[in-house]
């Protein structure tokens, strides 16, 4: 068939969805978004980067997938921003992103019962859950009336074609073509308080991408926006709207595959990735994270493909497209970064109470360089007897030394401690 005849067979719907390069200039959302919001707030860059991915996932509306032998993978993301309240600008970063989403997108209620959630998903199976304080939601999940909801969420994450659930009042309820994206945030202390070992081993925690910020880098004072900032915001909103209209509103999803070389690259990485699990200190806890990060590399590959190919000639009549090596390599790099974040979060969740207190005391000394006994005790905000036990443990470990001449305790950068500087004591048992 000649090119001319091919053109003649295009449907009116195909013409309306023709997004060839001649009609739309190539504009990549991810980079432009991070550049724009970084001029507006001093929130960490890595918050902006994961939010950019989240926005892309939200507007795709289940219309991209990779169908493997064992299952189909969709590009929905579940994201948790972790950091101190206010100072890390978590909510600011999230609102800047959420305000760009097309107004047609459905957002779940801020708070809901199991019945209300299932009813909302029955009405709008492709939806977004946004909450700027995830700790409260996690606490709700432990209440009796929310029993079983963590398991329910684990099922919803997989974007099932059909999912039958059971409600106490309504009985059985069938949900179809689920596509749930989640963006939320909390402090590491709040997350730690509301997550237990079962949540880690069951895979509930592993379904989220984590971005943890513990140090504040950079600062911006208050200022006023101008015409340039507003034009940039409108431009980004337009880019998201285009992806939503060209891909998110399709009647049938696009099936993506890695091309032959990209598939070899992914499988080679996957084999090494799975072998590395056996070198993990917390191997059992990290096992489900390794599995989910492998899936997230695929999801991120789809998102990066989407922002590039919204400018290509993709019509509703097309069913299959390919992801190249460059895209999968970038997704692998990003996926490994998220795995590092998850590893840190798991370590913080699973460490004992004693270890958390020891780390807190050590960080106080590290911040000041040295402290006398009374000042360190005051900063610790604990009983003198308890403080003495933790202090002794740090001395025994060689992480702290006591300078007898100056009567101060000093943080030790290296493990080597002079014997005459130590003050051996009983220490904290079982720390």
QUICOR-V752572 format. One line per field, one symbol per residue. ss: DSSP state (a for helix, b for strand, c for the rest). phi: phi as a letter, one per 30 degrees, with the letter a starting at -180 (. if undefined). psi: psi as a letter, one per 30 degrees, with the letter a starting at -180 (. if undefined). A space follows every 10 residues. Layout:
ss->???
phi->???
psi->???
//
This chain:
ss->ccaaaaaacc caaaaacccc ccccccccaa aaaaaaaacc ccccaaaaaa aaaaaaaaaa cccbbbbccc cbbbcccbbb bbbcccccca aaaaaaaacc ccccccbccc cccaaaaaaa aaaccbbbbb bccaaaaaaa accaaaccaa aaaaaaaccc cbbbbbbccc bbbbbbccbb bbbbbbcaaa aaaaccaaaa acccaaacbb bbbccccccc ccccccaaaa aaaaaaaaaa aaaaaaaacc cccbbbbbca aaaaaaaaaa aaaaaaaaac ccaaaaaaaa aaaaaaaaaa aaaaaaaaac cccccccccb bbbcaaaaaa aaaaaaaaaa aaaaaaaaaa ccaaaaaaaa aaaaaaaacb bcaaaaaaaa cccaaaaaaa aaaaaaaccb bbbccccbbb bcccccccaa accccccccc c
phi->.ddddedddd ddddddcdbd edcbddbcde dddddddddc bceeeddddd dededddddd hicbabccdc acccddccbb cclddidchd dedddededc deddddcded badedddddd dddbdcabcb adbdeddddd dddedceidd dddeddedhd dbbcbbcedc idbccbhdbc cbbaaadddd dddccbdddd ddjddddccc bcccbcciab ddacdbdddd dddddddddd ddddddcdcd dbdcdcbdde dddddddddd ddedddedcd dcddddeddd dddddddddd edddddddcd ccdccdddcb bbccdedddd dddddddddd ddeddddddd dddedddddd dddddddcia bdeddddddd hbdeddeddd dddddddidb bcdddchbcb dcdcddbddd cdbdbdicdi d
psi->kleeeeeffk leeeefgjhl ffekkkjkee eeeeeeffff lgkkefeeee eeeeeeeeff hggkljjlef lkklgkkjkk kklkkeefhe eeeeeeeeff kkffkkklle klleeeeeee eeeifjlkjk kfjfeeeeee fflefgkffe eeeeeeefhk ekjklkkeef bkkkkkhkjk kkklllleee eefgkleeee fffeeffkkk jkjfkjklkk lklklaeeee eeeeeeeeee eeeeefefgl eklkkklkle eeeeeeeeee eeeeefeffk eieeefefee eeeeefeeee eeeeeefegf gliklffkfk lkkleeeeee eeeeeeeeee eeeeeeeeef lleeeeeeee eeeeeeefel kleeeeeeef hlkeeeeeee eeeeeefgfk lkjeefhlkk kkelfkkkef flikaeljkg .
//
